[in-house]
Structure formats: C-alpha cells, structure tokens
C-alpha cells in the first residue's frame, strides 16, 4: 500500500468525548449502579467497552430501581431529569451543550407562536428529545423531499438536528420560503460536523479509496459515508478492523481514513494498524 492518510478531525467530537468522560467518572465517583438511558453513544464497540467497566444500560427509568442515571449526549425528553430526581436517583447530565441549545431554541420558537420545523431524523433520540420541548406544533423533515406545503403554517421557525449537514438545512429553508409569510432560521448544526465532512471530502479527492469508520447505527457516520461517496471515490463504511477482510484494496493504492463523531480513537487506530499490515 502506497499511503494511509487519516483525517485530522476523525473520531470523537467534543460532546461525545464529554459524555463518555462523565460516564466513566460516574463509575469512579458512585458506589451504586450507574445506568445510561439507551446507549450513551452510537458506537457498539465503545458501548461494550464501557459495559465491561460496569456501565449499565436501561431503555427507561422504569427499569431502574436505584443508582445513578447518566443522560447521554443526545439528551432526553423533557421532564426525565426531574422524574429521576423525584425517584431518588442520582443524575449526571451528559447532554451535549449544542443539543441543549437546540432544545432551548425549539422551546423558544414554540413559545413565540411559530410552527417549528426540525430538519433531521424523526426516530433519532436527539430529535425525539428536542420534540418534547415544542409547544405542540412541530414537524420533522428529513430533507427537502419531505416538504409538504399543506402541513405548513404562515410563520415557521426552522432548526436542525446538530449532526445534519448545513447544505440539507439550506435546501429545506429554500423549499419553505415560497409557501410562508415568515421563515425564522436558526443554524443549530454543529461546526465540528461541518469541519469533519469538509476534511473528509478534501481527503477523498486525493486518495484511491476511502474508509469511513463508525457504528452502523450512527446517523452522523452514515451521512459522512454518503457525502464521501458522492465524490466518486470508492468508499467503505466499516465498524471495526474485522470488516477490512471484506474490502478489496488494490496493491499500491492510497487510502484515506475518516470516522464519525461517535467513533473512539482506539477503534480508528486498530483500523489503521490493520491497513498498515496489508
């Protein structure tokens, strides 16, 4: 293999790193069981590593009788923290600050009487949490293909899931303008996401093959892989180095490696080590 190049922004973003660090610290600080509500991040390998350290997972507060609850980086529906506290559970809020900002903006827009439109995935925990802060009149559109003038009110406020692309937000806004009297737009896209995609696209144009590392259940990793594929460079999305056995790497090919925001450095390093041994 001629060359292996790793994008400088590959791997954990600030919010994910903070959530993992807070969960690990909770295991050190508290003698009682420590739970997360759902997987703390969308990376099976890291979730398994934390489980081996003692971090438990529950899907709802009903499953937790005692101990400490870590609110994951994606946030939690409104009222969860208060409910946990009333039940005598300890709470560590590891919600990403940028997700908090999204939740607050959804609440503010709803209180001003605007219909709220969230650009994102309706089944994603971050979006579900943000929806709980709306005043009832809220739509979730994955992209411009979901725009439905019949659902829209004259005045709307538009925000985005933090890991969406800025381009997707712009396309939805442009599609809404002809049907509304007022369109209030707030850019809630994470800057780290934009930077990660830009670096990956630049790298893809300079190599023969791109490897995108991250959980198959990670929305931001899947969108990253899709963006890279659009450059025309052959692209593989893998979760771990084991999947490299199924990747055909031409002799002498230059390979670029990037990773989603929920991919830990040790997984990336393992992929690079295997590539170097080819």
C-alpha positions in Angstrom: 0.0 0.0 0.0 1.4 3.3 -1.0 0.0 5.6 1.6 -2.5 5.8 4.5 -3.9 9.2 5.4 -6.1 9.8 8.4 -8.4 12.9 8.6 -7.3 15.1 11.5 -10.9 15.5 12.7 -11.8 11.8 12.6 -13.3 10.4 15.8 -14.9 11.8 18.9 -16.4 15.3 18.8 -16.4 17.4 22.0 -19.9 16.4 23.0 -19.3 12.7 22.7 -16.0 12.8 24.5 -17.6 14.8 27.3 -20.4 12.2 27.7 -18.0 9.3 27.8 -15.7 11.0 30.3 -18.7 11.9 32.5 -19.9 8.3 32.5 -16.5 6.9 33.3 -16.1 9.4 36.1 -19.6 8.5 37.5 -18.4 4.9 37.7 -15.4 6.1 39.8 -17.4 8.5 42.0 -20.5 6.5 42.9 -20.7 3.2 44.6 -24.2 2.5 43.4 -25.1 1.1 39.9 -24.6 3.6 37.1 -27.0 3.5 34.1 -27.4 5.3 30.8 -30.8 5.7 29.2 -30.2 4.0 25.9 -26.6 3.6 24.5 -24.5 6.5 25.6 -23.3 7.0 22.1 -23.9 5.2 18.8 -20.9 3.0 18.7 -21.3 -0.7 19.7 -17.6 -1.2 20.4 -17.3 1.7 22.8 -20.6 0.8 24.5 -19.3 -2.8 25.0 -16.0 -1.4 26.5 -18.0 0.8 28.9 -20.2 -2.1 29.8 -17.1 -4.1 30.8 -16.2 -1.3 33.1 -19.6 -1.6 34.8 -21.8 0.9 33.0 -25.3 -0.5 32.7 -28.0 0.5 30.2 -31.7 0.8 30.6 -34.3 1.9 28.0 -36.5 3.8 30.5 -36.5 4.9 34.1 -39.0 2.2 34.9 -36.2 -0.3 34.7 -34.0 1.5 37.3 -34.8 0.9 40.9 -31.8 2.7 42.4 -28.4 4.2 41.5 -27.3 6.9 39.1 -28.6 7.8 35.7 -26.3 9.3 33.0 -28.2 11.3 30.4 -26.5 10.5 27.1 -25.0 13.0 24.7 -28.3 13.0 22.6 -30.3 14.4 25.6 -33.5 13.1 27.0 -37.2 14.0 26.7 -38.3 16.9 28.8 -39.0 16.0 32.4 -36.8 12.9 32.6 -34.2 14.5 34.8 -36.9 15.8 37.2 -38.6 12.5 37.3 -35.3 10.7 38.1 -34.6 13.1 40.9 -38.1 12.6 42.4 -37.5 8.9 42.5 -34.3 9.4 44.5 -31.9 8.5 41.6 -28.7 10.4 41.1 -28.4 12.2 37.8 -25.4 13.1 35.6 -26.5 15.2 32.7 -24.1 14.4 29.8 -26.3 16.1 27.1 -24.1 17.8 24.5 -24.2 21.6 25.1 -25.1 22.0 21.4 -28.0 19.6 21.8 -29.1 21.7 24.8 -29.0 24.7 22.6 -31.3 23.0 20.0 -33.7 22.0 22.7 -33.8 25.6 24.1 -34.4 27.0 20.6 -37.3 24.6 19.9 -38.8 25.7 23.2 -38.4 29.4 22.5 -39.8 29.2 19.0 -42.8 27.3 20.2 -43.5 29.9 22.9 -43.4 32.7 20.4 -46.2 31.0 18.4 -44.2 29.8 15.5 -44.7 26.4 14.0 -41.4 24.6 14.5 -39.7 22.5 11.7 -36.8 20.3 12.7 -34.6 19.1 9.9 -33.5 15.7 10.9 -34.4 12.1 11.6 -37.7 11.6 13.5 -36.5 8.3 15.0 -33.2 9.7 16.3 -33.0 10.2 20.1 -31.7 13.8 19.8 -34.7 14.7 17.7 -37.1 12.9 20.0 -35.7 14.8 22.9 -36.0 18.2 21.1 -39.6 17.4 20.1 -40.5 17.2 23.7 -39.7 20.9 24.1 -42.0 22.0 21.4 -45.4 23.6 22.1 -47.2 21.0 20.0 -46.9 22.4 16.5 -43.7 20.8 15.3 -42.8 18.9 12.2 -39.7 16.8 11.5 -38.5 16.7 7.9 -35.5 14.6 6.8 -34.8 16.9 3.8 -36.4 18.9 1.0 -38.2 15.8 -0.3 -40.4 15.9 2.8 -41.6 19.4 2.4 -45.4 19.5 2.5 -47.0 22.9 2.0 -50.3 21.5 3.3 -48.7 21.0 6.7 -47.1 24.4 6.9 -48.4 27.5 8.7 -47.7 31.0 7.5 -44.9 31.6 10.1 -42.4 28.9 10.8 -39.1 28.5 12.8 -36.6 26.1 11.3 -33.8 24.4 13.2 -31.7 21.3 12.5 -30.5 18.2 14.3 -27.0 19.0 15.3 -25.3 16.4 13.0 -27.2 17.3 9.9 -25.4 19.0 7.0 -25.6 22.7 6.6 -26.5 22.1 2.9 -29.5 20.0 3.9 -30.8 22.7 6.2 -30.3 25.3 3.5 -32.3 23.2 1.0 -35.2 22.8 3.4 -35.2 26.6 4.1 -35.2 27.4 0.4 -38.0 25.0 -0.2 -40.1 26.5 2.5 -39.7 30.2 1.6 -42.3 30.2 -1.3 -45.0 28.9 1.0 -44.5 31.1 4.1 -45.0 34.6 5.1 -42.2 34.4 7.7 -39.3 32.0 7.9 -37.1 32.2 11.0 -34.0 30.1 10.6 -31.5 29.2 13.4 -28.3 27.3 12.4 -28.1 24.6 15.1 -25.7 22.4 13.0 -22.6 21.5 14.9 -19.5 23.2 13.5 -17.4 20.1 14.2 -19.8 18.2 11.9 -19.3 20.7 9.1 -15.5 20.6 9.5 -15.4 16.8 9.6 -17.3 16.5 6.3 -15.2 19.2 4.6 -12.0 17.4 5.6 -13.3 14.0 4.5 -14.3 15.4 1.1 -11.0 17.0 0.5 -9.2 13.8 1.5 -11.4 11.7 -0.7 -10.4 13.7 -3.8 -6.7 12.9 -3.1 -6.8 9.1 -2.5 -7.8 6.0 -4.3 -10.0 4.5 -1.6 -11.8 5.9 1.5 -12.6 4.0 4.7 -15.2 5.6 7.0 -15.1 4.1 10.5 -18.1 4.1 12.8 -21.2 2.4 14.1 -23.8 1.3 11.6 -26.3 2.7 13.9 -24.6 6.1 13.9 -26.6 8.7 11.8 -23.7 11.1 11.5 -21.3 8.3 10.4 -23.8 7.1 7.7 -24.2 10.7 6.4 -20.4 11.1 6.4 -20.0 8.0 4.3 -22.8 9.1 1.9 -21.1 12.5 1.4 -17.8 10.9 0.7 -19.3 8.5 -1.8 -20.7 11.5 -3.8 -17.1 12.5 -4.6 -16.9 9.4 -6.8 -14.1 7.9 -4.7 -14.7 4.2 -3.8 -15.9 4.3 -0.2 -16.4 1.6 2.5 -18.2 2.2 5.8 -17.0 -0.3 8.5 -17.5 -0.6 12.2 -14.2 -2.3 13.0 -11.0 -3.6 11.5 -12.5 -7.1 11.2 -14.6 -5.9 8.2 -11.4 -4.9 6.3 -11.2 -8.6 5.3 -14.1 -8.0 3.0 -12.6 -4.8 1.5 -10.6 -5.2 -1.8 -7.6 -2.9 -1.6 -5.6 -2.7 -4.8 -1.9 -3.0 -4.5 -0.2 0.4 -4.1 -3.5 2.2 -3.5 -3.6 5.3 -1.4 -6.2 5.0 1.4 -7.9 7.8 3.3 -9.4 7.1 6.7 -12.1 9.2 8.5 -14.6 8.4 11.2 -17.9 9.6 12.7 -18.2 11.7 15.8 -19.0 8.7 17.9 -16.0 6.6 16.9 -13.4 6.2 19.6 -9.7 6.7 18.8 -8.8 3.2 19.7 -11.1 1.8 17.0 -9.6 4.1 14.4 -6.1 3.2 15.5 -6.9 -0.5 15.2 -8.2 0.0 11.6 -5.0 1.9 10.7 -2.8 -0.8 12.2 -4.5 -3.5 10.1 -4.3 -1.3 6.9 -0.5 -0.8 7.6 -0.1 -4.6 7.8 -1.7 -5.2 4.4 
